[in-house]
């Protein structure tokens, strides 16, 4: 791999969010903490990298 960037992000996909307790009140959160990976590879390593991640 040539370059890798790891970023903490908030998002919502198929998951419905999770309930969290904040100041003694249960709140339904709609955004979940996720990790976003950005990877740069040479053209010859694209398929190997995709197989390695999947």
VMD Tcl script that draws the C-alpha trace (Angstrom):
set ca {
  {0.00 0.00 0.00}
  {1.25 3.41 -0.88}
  {-0.95 5.70 1.26}
  {-3.52 5.01 3.98}
  {-5.78 7.53 5.69}
  {-8.02 6.50 8.60}
  {-10.77 8.94 9.60}
  {-13.33 8.77 12.40}
  {-16.77 9.64 11.00}
  {-20.43 9.61 12.02}
  {-23.03 7.97 9.80}
  {-26.09 5.82 9.48}
  {-26.72 3.01 7.05}
  {-28.72 -0.14 7.57}
  {-28.24 0.16 11.32}
  {-30.99 2.01 13.14}
  {-28.80 3.81 15.65}
  {-28.42 3.03 19.31}
  {-30.03 4.42 22.43}
  {-27.68 6.28 24.76}
  {-28.15 7.66 28.25}
  {-27.37 11.36 28.56}
  {-27.94 13.15 31.88}
  {-30.25 10.39 33.12}
  {-32.40 10.49 29.95}
  {-32.45 7.80 27.31}
  {-31.96 9.38 23.88}
  {-32.24 7.61 20.52}
  {-29.11 8.36 18.55}
  {-29.38 8.31 14.78}
  {-25.68 8.62 13.96}
  {-23.16 5.90 14.74}
  {-19.40 6.16 15.06}
  {-17.68 4.57 12.07}
  {-14.22 4.37 10.52}
  {-13.52 5.50 6.95}
  {-10.47 4.08 5.16}
  {-8.91 5.79 2.17}
  {-6.20 3.71 0.52}
  {-3.99 4.57 -2.44}
  {-2.22 1.71 -4.22}
  {-0.38 1.24 -7.47}
  {-2.57 -0.03 -10.31}
  {-1.02 -3.49 -10.18}
  {-2.09 -3.98 -6.55}
  {-5.74 -2.86 -6.79}
  {-7.28 -6.36 -6.99}
  {-5.02 -7.76 -4.26}
  {-5.92 -4.86 -1.96}
  {-9.66 -5.27 -2.58}
  {-9.43 -9.01 -1.85}
  {-7.42 -8.30 1.30}
  {-10.02 -5.87 2.65}
  {-13.04 -8.03 1.72}
}
mol new
graphics top color blue
foreach p $ca { graphics top sphere $p radius 0.5 }
foreach p [lrange $ca 0 end-1] q [lrange $ca 1 end] { graphics top cylinder $p $q radius 0.2 }
display resetview
